[in-house]
Amino acid sequence: MEIPAGEIVMLVGPSGCGKTTTMKMINRLIEPTSGRIFIGDDDVTKANADDLRRHIGYVIQGAGLFPHMSVGDNIALVPRLLKWDKKKVDARIDELLELVNLDPGQYRDRYPKELSGGQQQRVGVARALAADPPVLLMDEPFGAVDPITRQRLQDELLRLQEELRKTIVFVTHDFDEAMKLGDRIAILQVGSQIVQYDTPEAILADPADEFVEDFVGSGTALKQLSLTRVRDVELHDAAVARVGADAREAVSAARDLGREWIIVLDDQDRPLRWVPVRDVERNGTLSSVTRDDDLEAVTLSSTLNDALDEMLTSSHGVVVVTGRRNAYQGVVRVETIMDAMQQLQGASSP
């Protein structure tokens, strides 16, 4: 099995098939009894195990943070073992917290018990990236969080991957998660036998055997929607205004577009919340808008299936789309999704 550099490869299969064992042999948490494992041209079975692990990021379910250490100290663990100087370590902590969308000033000195499950998992990813390893191992990292948080963490990982291009081996039991995240998917049977190793599109189009067909399951048409990214469709414009902007101009612009809601952005173009046009008109100000932590949003890397899920809970009939550093990009409307479904159905018809 060869894993191309800079790709996400998903290991999926039934319980007990050897997904985690296969992954753990890469950093020798489990020693292989035979065969060889290479990272680049280096045989990991001949490397010093401790040194090897310090250069491979590792993320587990539940984050695995040390409860007695602050967020900053958890992230700094490997850089300190590698003897980085304090200034470099401190800068790296802040850089990574920003990268996983946690404000350093707010979260650096907190302890894991003070964070939500999703926030802990973000810190776990930041810790794994601390020494800038070329390889990242992820063992069902999002399995212990609720479905909404899980979707957002998946989107966050895809956003990070666009920036960092790490080689990631990701274990999951969820084929839908594998389709969303994976550049390639390895489907394993009991005994770590790889039944099929290919792109999500190829596996859906041509399952290798009956076992793969059963594992993929029904609803292929809907699964095809999970292969289309938000970045691949045309986004629509909403009425937008930055916090502190002239309220009258914002209201006028929204009216010109025929909109009854305005999406307010912060000074870095990140969406804060939807505000009714009538409220802005009545209050005459946009200076005290706070962030809505439950704002329905997806990223350019999200799938249209994700956008549809968010849309079903949205009161606005649209979903906000964000890009790098969570900057606003536009919105997806239900018509966009319906058009894409029709195109997919047409493409799959004989």
ABEGO torsion letter per residue (X at the ends): XBBBBGBBBBBBEBBGAGAAAAAAAAAGABBBABEBBBBEABBAAABBAAAAAAABBBBBBGGGBBAABBAAAAAAAAAAAAGBBAAAAAAAAAAAAAAAGBBAAAAAABBAAABBAAAAAAAAAAAAAAAGBABBBBBGAAAABBAAAAAAAAAAAAAAAAAAGBBBBBBBABAAAAAAABABBBBBBBGGBBABBBBAAAAAABBABAAAAAAAEBGAAAAAAAABBAAABBBBBBBBBBBGBBAAAAAAAAAAAGBABBBBBBAAGBBABBBBAAAAAAAGBAAABBBBAABBBBBAABBAAAAAAAAAABAAGBBBBBBBGGBBAEBBBAAAAAAAAAAAAAAABX
